[in-house]
Amino acid sequence: MLQVLQAEFADVTISKIRFLEAEGLVTPARTAAGYRKFSASDVERLRYVLTAQRDQYLPLKVIKEHLGAMDRGLRPTPGGPPAAPQAAEPAGLPVAEDFGADRTELKLTREELRAAAGIDEALLEQLESHQLIVARGNHYDGDAILVAKAAAQFGQYGVEPRHLRPFRAAADREVGLIEQVTGPRRTERTQELAALAVRLHAALVRSRLPR
């Protein structure tokens, strides 16, 4: 591990790495005998810290804040702190993989959600009051970005968040049906049925539009 880092950071030493560990910037696993075991992700974490110190002259406090944001699923930006990702819109009708856990594992603050979705505080409050967006503890997941962006686009046509409650009710009923079949835990079957439910919903809406 040290040799890998020294190829890029000639002045890095074991003492330096131990210091960064003591500061909580990296937490390698320990073997039964108490030896440190650095994973590939630990090495990448150390590389990020050392690069930020060398190239941006950032203090450890700021670097630690950046790492904390990255741990919540945010992506680093050159020369600045990590920025909230833009959740990708599914291309065409969804498949099972679109219902994986990647988006829901993001942990966005209120400000990060607003910035990523391009909405103001008033709209977010309305979406929460109608339970179209629900915080998970103190954070919001990546799906909240898609909901907020869709609600903002509906707003351009004069559709307010209160008008969107039927979508939430329909989603709750569909999830309830899926859980009757698969149970409350997310599995591959859950994802397959979720994709099937959305495809059915899209077909039904399309079939009822004026010809």
Backbone bond lengths (Angstrom), bond angles and torsions (degrees), N, CA, C in turn:
res aa  C-N    CA-C-N  psi(-1)  N-CA   C-N-CA  omega(-1)  CA-C   N-CA-C  phi
1 M - - - 1.450 - - 1.524 110.61 -
2 L 1.329 117.12 -46.02 1.456 121.02 -179.92 1.521 111.08 -62.42
3 Q 1.336 117.07 -40.95 1.459 120.79 -179.54 1.525 110.94 -64.98
4 V 1.319 116.09 -36.61 1.468 120.17 178.99 1.523 109.98 -62.57
5 L 1.323 116.99 -44.69 1.463 120.88 -178.65 1.523 111.73 -72.59
6 Q 1.342 116.29 -36.76 1.471 119.10 -178.73 1.520 112.33 -66.08
7 A 1.340 117.25 -21.66 1.459 119.80 176.95 1.527 110.94 -64.95
8 E 1.319 116.30 -25.77 1.465 121.14 179.93 1.522 112.29 -109.51
9 F 1.343 116.62 -29.57 1.465 122.06 -178.14 1.530 107.42 -126.25
10 A 1.306 116.38 91.30 1.462 121.80 -170.32 1.525 112.62 -62.36
11 D 1.333 117.91 -27.88 1.458 119.40 -174.42 1.533 113.65 -94.09
12 V 1.327 118.60 4.42 1.457 120.16 -179.78 1.526 109.77 -72.96
13 T 1.326 115.75 140.60 1.468 121.63 -178.97 1.521 109.89 -132.65
14 I 1.302 115.54 169.19 1.464 120.42 175.44 1.518 109.92 -59.77
15 S 1.319 116.67 -40.59 1.473 120.41 179.64 1.519 110.97 -61.04
16 K 1.325 116.67 -39.27 1.462 121.24 178.69 1.520 110.39 -63.72
17 I 1.312 117.02 -43.91 1.457 120.89 -179.42 1.529 110.39 -66.73
18 R 1.347 116.93 -39.76 1.465 120.02 177.66 1.532 110.40 -63.12
19 F 1.325 116.56 -37.30 1.463 120.35 178.27 1.530 110.16 -64.41
20 L 1.334 117.59 -44.91 1.463 121.01 179.23 1.525 110.38 -63.41
21 E 1.314 116.53 -35.27 1.465 119.97 176.34 1.526 110.52 -65.88
22 A 1.327 116.66 -43.51 1.466 120.90 179.68 1.520 111.38 -62.98
23 E 1.339 117.38 -29.12 1.462 122.31 178.82 1.522 112.46 -83.46
24 G 1.335 116.53 -0.72 1.460 120.27 176.50 1.510 115.12 81.58
25 L 1.331 118.00 16.38 1.461 121.26 -178.71 1.524 111.78 -84.68
26 V 1.311 117.14 -20.68 1.459 121.56 175.69 1.522 107.66 -147.22
27 T 1.306 116.88 142.78 1.470 120.88 -178.08 1.527 109.34 -133.62
28 P 1.329 117.55 80.42 1.465 119.81 -178.83 1.523 111.40 -66.77
29 A 1.319 114.77 153.50 1.463 120.19 176.61 1.527 108.96 -71.05
30 R 1.320 115.16 164.08 1.475 120.34 178.67 1.522 109.28 -120.76
31 T 1.332 114.94 142.79 1.460 119.76 174.54 1.530 108.92 -78.31
32 A 1.311 116.06 173.00 1.463 120.44 179.02 1.521 111.17 -59.83
33 A 1.333 116.36 -28.95 1.460 121.16 179.92 1.525 112.31 -85.66
34 G 1.325 117.35 -2.29 1.453 120.47 177.46 1.521 115.11 94.17
35 Y 1.343 117.60 4.00 1.463 120.21 179.61 1.533 110.30 -78.60
36 R 1.318 115.13 144.75 1.463 119.70 177.81 1.526 109.88 -72.36
37 K 1.343 114.45 141.58 1.464 120.53 -179.69 1.522 108.06 -128.93
38 F 1.331 116.16 99.91 1.454 121.49 -176.35 1.534 110.15 -85.11
39 S 1.318 115.54 126.27 1.458 121.11 177.82 1.531 109.66 -88.25
40 A 1.329 116.02 173.63 1.464 120.32 177.30 1.528 110.56 -61.17
41 S 1.339 116.98 -37.05 1.469 119.95 179.45 1.529 110.67 -69.09
42 D 1.334 117.50 -32.74 1.465 120.31 175.93 1.522 110.77 -64.45
43 V 1.325 115.87 -40.99 1.464 120.34 179.86 1.529 109.95 -65.23
44 E 1.344 117.22 -42.17 1.466 120.37 178.54 1.524 110.52 -64.54
45 R 1.321 116.45 -36.28 1.464 120.89 178.45 1.532 110.07 -64.26
46 L 1.319 116.24 -45.22 1.458 120.70 177.58 1.531 110.79 -63.52
47 R 1.315 116.70 -38.91 1.467 119.80 178.47 1.529 110.22 -62.56
48 Y 1.325 117.41 -39.73 1.462 120.61 178.34 1.526 110.43 -63.37
49 V 1.338 116.69 -43.69 1.466 121.06 -179.38 1.518 110.67 -63.15
50 L 1.317 116.38 -48.73 1.462 120.81 -176.95 1.530 111.55 -65.79
51 T 1.330 116.92 -36.70 1.464 120.48 177.84 1.525 111.02 -66.95
52 A 1.334 116.03 -42.33 1.466 120.08 179.95 1.522 111.11 -64.28
53 Q 1.325 116.31 -36.43 1.464 119.43 177.22 1.525 111.66 -69.56
54 R 1.316 116.32 -44.47 1.468 120.88 -174.03 1.533 112.47 -74.89
55 D 1.319 117.02 -43.67 1.465 120.69 -171.42 1.525 113.70 -94.70
56 Q 1.357 116.73 -30.13 1.463 119.65 -176.05 1.527 112.97 -114.16
57 Y 1.331 116.48 -6.26 1.467 122.28 178.67 1.534 111.33 55.82
58 L 1.334 115.76 36.85 1.459 119.73 -178.55 1.530 110.08 -80.08
59 P 1.329 117.88 140.91 1.465 120.26 174.75 1.519 110.75 -71.79
60 L 1.323 115.76 158.44 1.461 119.79 -176.72 1.518 112.39 -60.95
61 K 1.335 117.64 -32.91 1.462 120.38 179.85 1.517 110.68 -60.76
62 V 1.330 116.75 -43.91 1.466 120.86 -179.69 1.527 110.34 -69.25
63 I 1.331 116.15 -41.27 1.467 119.64 179.02 1.518 110.31 -61.43
64 K 1.321 116.14 -39.51 1.465 119.84 179.56 1.522 110.84 -64.52
65 E 1.332 117.21 -37.58 1.465 120.74 176.66 1.528 110.10 -64.20
66 H 1.339 116.25 -40.96 1.459 120.14 177.97 1.525 110.67 -62.33
67 L 1.320 116.80 -43.53 1.461 120.47 179.90 1.525 110.86 -63.49
68 G 1.338 116.01 -39.35 1.458 119.33 177.57 1.513 111.48 -61.75
69 A 1.333 116.95 -39.82 1.464 120.95 177.47 1.524 110.46 -66.20
70 M 1.315 116.70 -40.87 1.460 120.39 178.60 1.525 111.15 -64.46
71 D 1.333 116.91 -34.72 1.455 120.42 177.83 1.525 111.60 -64.84
72 R 1.334 115.94 -22.14 1.467 120.34 178.15 1.525 111.97 -91.83
73 G 1.317 116.61 7.89 1.447 120.17 173.32 1.506 115.20 99.95
74 L 1.344 118.27 4.70 1.453 120.41 179.24 1.520 109.55 -83.61
75 R 1.328 115.35 156.41 1.457 120.31 -176.36 1.516 110.47 -105.29
76 P 1.346 117.77 138.89 1.466 119.03 178.56 1.518 111.36 -69.79
77 T 1.323 116.17 147.92 1.457 121.32 175.61 1.520 108.80 -116.69
78 P 1.322 118.36 142.72 1.470 120.29 -177.99 1.522 111.03 -57.15
79 G 1.318 115.40 127.47 1.455 120.44 175.98 1.509 115.05 76.10
80 G 1.315 118.36 7.77 1.460 119.21 -177.22 1.513 111.87 -154.40
81 P 1.322 115.98 179.75 1.455 120.32 -179.21 1.518 111.42 -71.98
82 P 1.323 118.34 164.18 1.456 120.49 177.74 1.527 110.82 -59.57
83 A 1.305 115.58 144.87 1.458 120.95 -178.78 1.513 109.96 -114.15
84 A 1.317 116.43 150.56 1.456 121.09 179.13 1.524 109.65 -63.20
85 P 1.329 117.32 133.44 1.453 119.64 -179.89 1.515 111.23 -74.36
86 Q 1.320 115.59 157.08 1.451 120.96 171.81 1.521 107.21 -93.21
87 A 1.321 116.98 116.13 1.459 120.03 -179.47 1.519 109.36 -63.70
88 A 1.315 116.05 132.07 1.459 120.92 -176.72 1.522 110.59 -74.03
89 E 1.319 115.89 134.99 1.454 120.60 175.44 1.530 108.11 -76.62
90 P 1.339 117.82 133.55 1.464 118.97 176.59 1.525 110.37 -60.10
91 A 1.330 116.53 138.88 1.460 121.47 178.81 1.520 108.63 -87.65
92 G 1.320 117.03 115.87 1.456 120.14 -179.45 1.514 111.75 72.11
93 L 1.315 116.05 -159.62 1.455 120.61 179.71 1.526 109.32 -70.45
94 P 1.345 117.74 143.31 1.467 120.34 -173.58 1.516 113.28 -72.60
95 V 1.323 114.42 154.32 1.461 122.48 171.61 1.514 107.46 -116.84
96 A 1.325 116.38 172.54 1.467 120.31 -174.28 1.522 112.39 -55.43
97 E 1.355 117.08 -37.80 1.466 120.49 -176.72 1.524 111.97 -63.18
98 D 1.331 117.28 -23.69 1.466 119.79 179.50 1.525 112.10 -68.60
99 F 1.321 116.69 -14.04 1.457 120.65 -179.56 1.524 111.32 -106.42
100 G 1.340 116.14 23.59 1.457 120.75 174.64 1.515 110.49 -70.60
101 A 1.326 115.88 -178.85 1.473 121.32 -172.38 1.523 113.40 -90.49
102 D 1.356 119.40 1.12 1.463 120.22 -173.07 1.515 112.55 -57.09
103 R 1.343 117.68 -48.78 1.456 119.96 -176.32 1.522 111.29 -70.25
104 T 1.345 116.08 -39.95 1.455 118.36 -174.89 1.520 111.75 -72.09
105 E 1.331 117.98 -14.52 1.452 120.02 178.72 1.521 112.49 -82.67
106 L 1.328 117.67 -11.41 1.455 120.17 174.17 1.517 109.81 -66.20
107 K 1.330 115.58 148.89 1.462 120.79 177.72 1.523 107.72 -130.58
108 L 1.323 116.12 96.54 1.452 122.09 -176.10 1.520 110.90 -101.16
109 T 1.314 116.02 140.90 1.459 119.43 171.85 1.528 108.42 -75.60
110 R 1.302 116.23 171.29 1.464 121.12 179.76 1.533 110.49 -60.06
111 E 1.318 115.98 -44.33 1.459 120.61 -179.46 1.521 111.48 -65.92
112 E 1.343 116.81 -38.98 1.460 120.43 179.45 1.526 111.01 -66.50
113 L 1.324 117.15 -38.87 1.462 120.55 177.52 1.525 110.83 -62.85
114 R 1.329 116.29 -46.59 1.464 119.94 -179.50 1.527 110.71 -61.19
115 A 1.336 116.46 -42.25 1.464 120.19 -178.99 1.527 110.90 -66.52
116 A 1.331 117.17 -42.54 1.459 120.73 -177.73 1.520 111.75 -67.60
117 A 1.338 117.35 -36.06 1.460 121.12 -177.90 1.517 112.92 -91.00
118 G 1.338 117.28 -14.83 1.456 120.55 -179.62 1.518 113.06 70.09
119 I 1.336 117.14 39.61 1.461 121.39 -179.83 1.520 109.71 -119.67
120 D 1.329 116.47 163.95 1.458 120.11 178.08 1.523 110.51 -98.09
121 E 1.323 115.56 173.83 1.461 121.47 -176.74 1.526 111.51 -64.03
122 A 1.322 117.57 -36.04 1.463 120.58 -178.17 1.524 111.43 -62.36
123 L 1.336 116.81 -43.62 1.460 119.84 179.32 1.517 110.88 -66.99
124 L 1.320 117.35 -41.04 1.462 119.83 178.53 1.520 110.88 -61.21
125 E 1.317 117.26 -41.64 1.461 120.19 178.61 1.527 111.20 -62.56
126 Q 1.324 117.12 -39.53 1.468 119.81 178.49 1.530 110.67 -66.13
127 L 1.320 116.86 -41.85 1.463 120.39 179.74 1.521 110.98 -63.28
128 E 1.319 116.69 -37.34 1.459 120.12 177.92 1.524 111.68 -71.74
129 S 1.324 116.73 -37.25 1.458 119.44 -178.33 1.525 111.52 -65.57
130 H 1.332 116.86 -27.40 1.465 120.90 177.79 1.529 111.10 -100.06
131 Q 1.328 116.67 11.19 1.468 124.36 176.39 1.527 112.74 57.05
132 L 1.308 115.67 30.73 1.460 119.57 172.08 1.522 110.46 -79.90
133 I 1.333 116.37 -28.61 1.457 123.43 171.55 1.517 107.66 -125.52
134 V 1.310 116.14 130.02 1.462 121.71 -179.70 1.528 108.39 -128.97
135 A 1.319 116.37 125.91 1.467 120.62 178.58 1.521 109.93 -68.37
136 R 1.317 115.24 145.41 1.469 121.57 174.40 1.522 106.61 -103.41
137 G 1.328 115.16 92.96 1.452 119.29 -172.69 1.511 109.19 73.08
138 N 1.328 116.38 -122.04 1.462 121.55 179.44 1.520 112.93 -99.99
139 H 1.333 117.50 7.44 1.451 120.47 -175.42 1.524 111.42 -132.34
140 Y 1.333 114.48 170.55 1.453 122.56 177.05 1.525 108.50 -120.22
141 D 1.341 116.54 147.32 1.458 118.35 -179.54 1.523 110.45 -93.04
142 G 1.329 116.15 179.04 1.446 120.75 -175.76 1.518 113.70 -67.24
143 D 1.329 118.22 -28.48 1.456 119.56 178.22 1.522 111.29 -64.48
144 A 1.329 117.17 -27.14 1.467 120.06 177.66 1.524 110.86 -61.16
145 I 1.343 116.92 -30.99 1.464 119.97 177.32 1.524 110.06 -62.83
146 L 1.341 116.03 -46.55 1.466 119.90 -177.90 1.517 111.19 -65.19
147 V 1.333 117.14 -40.79 1.467 120.38 178.66 1.525 110.10 -62.49
148 A 1.324 116.13 -46.55 1.463 120.30 -177.92 1.525 111.29 -63.41
149 K 1.332 117.25 -43.06 1.465 120.35 179.85 1.529 111.11 -65.32
150 A 1.341 116.52 -40.55 1.463 119.43 178.86 1.523 110.88 -65.27
151 A 1.342 116.31 -41.10 1.462 120.11 179.19 1.528 110.76 -63.28
152 A 1.331 116.59 -39.30 1.462 120.14 178.12 1.524 110.97 -63.67
153 Q 1.330 116.64 -38.74 1.467 120.21 179.10 1.522 110.92 -69.55
154 F 1.338 117.44 -38.31 1.462 120.51 174.16 1.529 110.23 -59.49
155 G 1.330 115.17 -37.71 1.455 119.61 -178.99 1.513 112.94 -60.60
156 Q 1.327 116.99 -28.64 1.457 120.74 179.04 1.531 111.51 -66.27
157 Y 1.343 116.47 -18.53 1.460 121.30 178.19 1.527 111.61 -104.53
158 G 1.325 115.74 13.27 1.454 119.86 177.77 1.516 114.21 83.25
159 V 1.328 117.48 11.21 1.461 121.55 179.94 1.518 108.61 -92.29
160 E 1.317 117.67 118.68 1.461 122.73 -177.54 1.526 110.56 -90.53
161 P 1.353 117.26 161.93 1.466 120.09 179.50 1.525 113.78 -54.40
162 R 1.341 117.94 -35.12 1.469 119.39 -179.37 1.529 111.37 -64.62
163 H 1.333 116.58 -25.53 1.457 119.82 178.25 1.533 111.85 -76.15
164 L 1.319 116.70 -13.16 1.466 120.76 -175.92 1.526 112.86 -92.66
165 R 1.318 117.11 0.06 1.463 119.42 -178.68 1.529 113.57 -59.06
166 P 1.339 120.07 -34.45 1.472 118.60 176.69 1.527 113.53 -58.37
167 F 1.340 117.23 -30.96 1.459 119.52 177.65 1.531 110.71 -65.64
168 R 1.346 115.38 -41.61 1.457 119.19 178.31 1.515 110.71 -64.78
169 A 1.341 116.64 -43.50 1.460 120.08 -179.60 1.524 110.92 -63.18
170 A 1.330 117.26 -40.66 1.461 120.63 178.79 1.526 110.78 -64.87
171 A 1.337 116.35 -41.65 1.468 120.31 178.97 1.526 110.50 -62.72
172 D 1.344 116.42 -41.05 1.465 119.60 179.17 1.532 110.89 -62.08
173 R 1.329 116.20 -41.32 1.468 119.07 179.68 1.521 111.10 -67.26
174 E 1.326 116.98 -39.89 1.465 120.11 180.00 1.520 111.12 -65.95
175 V 1.341 116.36 -42.24 1.467 119.75 177.75 1.517 110.18 -64.42
176 G 1.328 116.64 -39.35 1.463 119.62 177.98 1.513 112.10 -60.34
177 L 1.332 117.00 -40.62 1.463 120.67 177.97 1.518 110.88 -65.82
178 I 1.344 116.35 -43.37 1.462 120.07 179.77 1.528 110.86 -61.67
179 E 1.338 116.72 -41.51 1.464 120.30 -179.26 1.522 111.68 -67.84
180 Q 1.317 117.80 -27.63 1.463 120.06 174.86 1.525 111.10 -63.62
181 V 1.340 115.07 -32.25 1.462 120.37 -177.44 1.522 111.67 -86.13
182 T 1.352 116.29 -41.49 1.466 119.82 -170.47 1.519 114.38 -108.80
183 G 1.331 118.22 -14.41 1.460 120.63 -173.30 1.514 110.32 92.32
184 P 1.340 116.95 172.06 1.468 120.52 -173.30 1.526 115.09 -75.56
185 R 1.329 119.23 -13.94 1.464 120.91 -177.18 1.521 110.39 -89.08
186 R 1.332 115.92 143.69 1.465 121.27 179.91 1.521 109.44 -74.85
187 T 1.317 115.87 126.10 1.463 122.40 177.95 1.522 108.18 -134.28
188 E 1.332 116.02 179.56 1.459 119.43 175.99 1.519 110.68 -62.39
189 R 1.326 116.65 -36.85 1.467 119.67 178.76 1.526 110.06 -65.82
190 T 1.342 116.76 -36.74 1.459 120.21 177.46 1.519 110.34 -59.99
191 Q 1.330 116.32 -46.51 1.456 121.36 -178.60 1.529 110.92 -65.11
192 E 1.339 116.91 -39.71 1.459 120.00 179.70 1.526 110.76 -65.18
193 L 1.327 117.25 -42.76 1.459 120.57 179.66 1.527 111.52 -69.04
194 A 1.343 117.03 -35.29 1.469 120.07 177.74 1.526 110.20 -63.10
195 A 1.332 117.05 -43.76 1.461 120.53 178.09 1.520 110.51 -63.53
196 L 1.329 116.49 -40.74 1.462 120.73 178.94 1.523 110.80 -64.11
197 A 1.335 116.90 -39.67 1.467 120.72 179.84 1.524 111.20 -63.24
198 V 1.336 117.19 -42.34 1.464 119.77 -179.36 1.521 110.56 -69.48
199 R 1.333 117.76 -38.51 1.463 120.00 177.31 1.531 110.85 -63.24
200 L 1.339 116.76 -40.80 1.461 120.48 176.72 1.516 110.93 -63.45
201 H 1.334 115.98 -44.09 1.468 120.58 179.05 1.533 110.43 -59.46
202 A 1.333 116.84 -44.74 1.466 120.58 -179.59 1.524 110.73 -62.75
203 A 1.339 116.41 -41.06 1.466 120.03 -179.74 1.517 111.09 -65.63
204 L 1.336 117.01 -40.39 1.460 120.46 179.87 1.529 111.42 -66.22
205 V 1.343 116.85 -42.88 1.469 119.76 177.73 1.528 109.72 -62.25
206 R 1.332 116.15 -45.38 1.465 120.11 -178.79 1.534 110.97 -61.85
207 S 1.331 116.32 -39.62 1.463 119.67 -177.01 1.522 112.58 -69.20
208 R 1.350 116.89 -20.12 1.453 120.69 -177.87 1.523 114.43 -99.68
209 L 1.315 116.53 -2.65 1.467 119.67 176.85 1.530 109.68 -72.76
210 P 1.334 116.49 151.70 1.470 118.48 177.74 1.513 111.62 -58.26
211 R 1.323 115.73 138.50 1.461 121.00 179.42 1.527 110.79 -74.57
